[in-house]
Amino acid sequence: MIRLKRAYERATPEDGTRILVERLWPRGVKKISLPLDAWLKEVAPSASLRRWFGHDPKKWDEFRRRYFQELKHQAGTWETILKAAQNGVVTLGYSAPDTDDNIAVALHEYLETR
């Protein structure tokens, strides 16, 4: 099972394996204070795609299409998440304030089809 959670929320035992899926470290969070099992910045969208999207909800559908194209060519990066999910709960951490249109939501959607 794969869950989503903002990096700013408190970690709980129910989170299982915690993986940060952002290219950039969450603002204002000390690395020592964020319990993670992995930081997979390679699974995040390219810097150019991330900047183009800019968390603009009007660009969401096109962002997802472009991001899925990138993921299609990076199987090695996201397969780690699927393997971990076979062994229990995986929580994908993200920093965006928008809980509906963000990198982790798109990645989760992509992984659900695999």
JOMOPE-V134589 format. One record per run of one state. SS is the DSSP state (hx for helix, st for strand, lp for the rest). FROM is the first residue (numbers start at 0). TO is the last residue. If there is no record, write none. Layout:
BEGIN
SS | FROM | TO
SS | FROM | TO
END
This chain:
BEGIN
lp | 0 | 0
st | 1 | 5
lp | 6 | 11
hx | 12 | 14
lp | 15 | 15
st | 16 | 19
lp | 20 | 29
hx | 30 | 32
lp | 33 | 36
st | 37 | 38
lp | 39 | 39
hx | 40 | 42
lp | 43 | 45
hx | 46 | 52
lp | 53 | 55
hx | 56 | 71
lp | 72 | 73
hx | 74 | 85
lp | 86 | 88
st | 89 | 93
lp | 94 | 101
hx | 102 | 111
lp | 112 | 113
END
